[in-house]
């Protein structure tokens, strides 16, 4: 488990760096040059006294630093959720395998526990650390030591509950990102309104270009941040659903394929 945590931490740090580099590259090469060209053309037209009805450009909406930060966090959260979803789906594939090999109608006695433990212990590293494998091994070990089926059920339930709590706690970073994205958008709103107020004297003199540009920063940053937050939260809840189903199905697997075959009669 410690090795798994270390590899996950390394993946998260790498994903953040790669997301920042790729998003910044797109902004430097594509978004900001086009946005600056559009804004410059609008400024020249306004200076010449021309009334040009130009539609809002996507480049202008996305150009500011707050939007760039939101996209970096979005792709970072997608990478983290993709990693966790891949691990959950990998563990879920074990549910389609017959790890115990118990034929219908066969009963398991406490003395038989060791025989059924051997194939589980022989599984490769990642599969041996999966929730289903750990639950089955704990159930067989408890049955051999206590000879009590109720204790076996409690052991499986305890492992599944602790796994559900662990999976939920590991989503803390993703939830923080989902909270941080709209917060960054509001920072852009405060910055834009502050800049607009700082140029209020120009608006009194008849030059409203600076005020409108600053208000554009305020509203665009919030608009993009809220859209991204909605998208991120949708995938967060989908990942939670996958993880919760994994825990419930693993517990059901243990009940149906192992515990119901156990008996203590000699």
N, C-alpha and C positions, 0 to 999 in steps of 0.2 A: 504494500500500500504506500510506503514511503517513496519507493521508486516511481510509482504511478503519480504521486503528487508532484515530485520533482519534474517529471517529464511534462506534466500539465502546466506547471509554472513556466517552464522554458517555452512551451508553445504559446502561452498567452503573451509573454514578453515579445517573442518573435512576431506574433500576429499584430501587436500594437505598432512595432517599428515598421513592418511592411505596409500596414494600412496607412500610416502617416506619410511614408515615402510616396506611395502610389497616388494618394489623394492630392498631396501637395504638387506632385508632378503634373497631374491633370489640371490643377488650378493654374500653375505657372505657364503651361504650354497652351491651354485651350480656353479656360473660363475667363481669367482676368484680362488677357489681351483682347478678346472679343468684347467683353464688358466695357473696357476702357475705350475701345474704338466706338462703340455705340454711344456712350456717354459724351465723348468728345464731339461726335457728329450732332448730337442733340444740343450741346452747348453752342456750337458754331451756328446752328440754325436759329437758336434763341437770340444770339448776339446780333444776327442779321435781321432780326425782327420777323422771321418766318414762323408761321403757326403750322407746325407739322404734327399731325396726329399719329404718333408712333405707338404700336402695341408694346406691352411690357415684354422685355426679353428675358428668357431663362438665364442667360449669362449674367445679366444685371442682378437678378434675384439671388443668384448663388455666389456672387463675387466676394462677399465680405469674409473676414476671418472667422466669425462665429459660425457661419454655415460650413466653412471648411472643417472646423473642429467637430461639428455635429456629424459630418460624413465620416470623419476618422473614427469617432466613437461608434458609429453605426456599423461600419465594416469590422471593427474590432469585436463588437458584441456578436455579430454574425459568425465570426471565426470561432469564438468561444462556444457559442451554442451549437455550431456545426460539429465541433470536437466532441462535445458532450452527447449530442444526438447520435453520432457515429458509435460511441462507446455503448450507449444504451441499446442501439440496434444490434450491435455485435453480441452483447449479452443476451438479447432477446432471441437470437438465433439458436441459443442452447435449449430454449423451450421446445424446439422442434425435434430435439434429439432424445433418445432413450438412454439417459445417463446411468440409470440403475439396472435396467435389463430384467425387470421382474415380470414374469408371465402372469397373466390374469388367473386368479384362483390360487396363486402361491402365497403362503404366509411367511413372514420374516420373524424369526425368533431373535432374542438378544444375542445369542451366540453366533448368529449369522451376520451381525453388523460388520465385523471386520472384513468379511468376504466382499461385501458391497462397498466398503470404503476404498478398497485397493484401486478399482478403476477410476475413482474420483481423484485419488491422490496422484495417479499417473497422468492426469491431464496436463497439457502445456501451461506455461506460466500465466498468461492472461486469462485463460479459461478457468484455471484453478482459483483465481482471485475473484471470479464473477459471483454475483449475489446468489444465483441458483446453486452453484457448486458449494459455496460456504454454508448455505442453509441445509443442503442435503447432508454434508459432512457433520454439521453440528447435530442434526437430528439423529443420525446413526450413532454418533459418539454418545449422545445423551441416552439413547435407548440401551446401549450396551452397559452404561454405568448405572442407570437408575431403574431400568426395566419397567418404566412407567410411561405409558403412551401420552398421558396428559402433560407430563414434563416435556416430552418431545414436541408436542404442539406449541407449548409456551416458548420453547427454545426457538422454533422456526418463526413464530410471531415476533419475538424479541429482535431477532436478526433483521427481519423485514422492516420492522418499525425503525430500528436504528439506521438502516440503509436509506429509508425514506427521509429521515431527518438529515442525514449526511448529504443526500442529493439536493435537498432543499437549501441547506446552508451553502453549498457550493455555487448556487445561483445568486449569491449575494453580490458578486461583482457585476453580473449582468443587470441585476435590479438597480445597482448604483449607477451604471451607465444609462439605463432607461430614465433615471431621475435626473442625471446630470445634463442630458441633452436639452430638455426644455429649459433648464436653468441657464445654460449657455445662451439659448435663444433670448431669454429675458435680459441677460447681460447686454446683448446686442441692442435690445430695445432701450435700455437705460442709456447706453452709449449714444445711440442715435438721437434720442430726445434731448440728452445733454448737449450734443453738438448743435441741434436745432435751436435750443434756447440761447446758446452762445452766439448764434448768428441772427437773433431776433432783430437787432438794430438794422441789419441790412434789409430785412423784410419791411421794416418801417419806411426805409428809403426807397422801396419799390423793387429791390433785388431779392426775389424769393427762391432763386435757384439753389443756394446753399441750404436753406431750410428744407426744401422739398427733398433734396438728396439725402440729408440726415434723417428725415422722417422715413425715407425709403429704406435706409439701413435698419431703423427700428422695427418696421413692420415686416420686412423681408426675413430678418433673422428669426423672429418669432414664428412666422409662417412655416419656414422650412423646419425649424426645430420641432414644432408640434407634429408635423407630418411624419418626420422620422421617428419621433417618440411613439406615435400610434403604430407604425410598422414594427418597431422593435418589440413593443409589448405584445403584439399579436404572436410573434415567434417565441417569445418567452413563455406564454401560456401554452402554446403548442408543445414546446419542449417539456414543460411540467406535466402535460398530459401523457406524453410518451414515457416519462420516468415513473409516474404513478401507476400506469398500466403495467410496466415491467415489474414493479414490486408486488402488485396484486396477483399478477399471473404467476410469478415465482412462488408465492405462498400457496396458490391454488395447485400448482404443479406438485409441490411437496405433499399436500394433503391427498391428492388423487393418486399419485404414482408411488408414494412411499408410505405415508402414515397409515392409510387405510388398510395396508397389507400387514401391518405390525400386529403381533399377538404375543402374549406373555406366557401362554400355556406351554408346558414342557411335554 
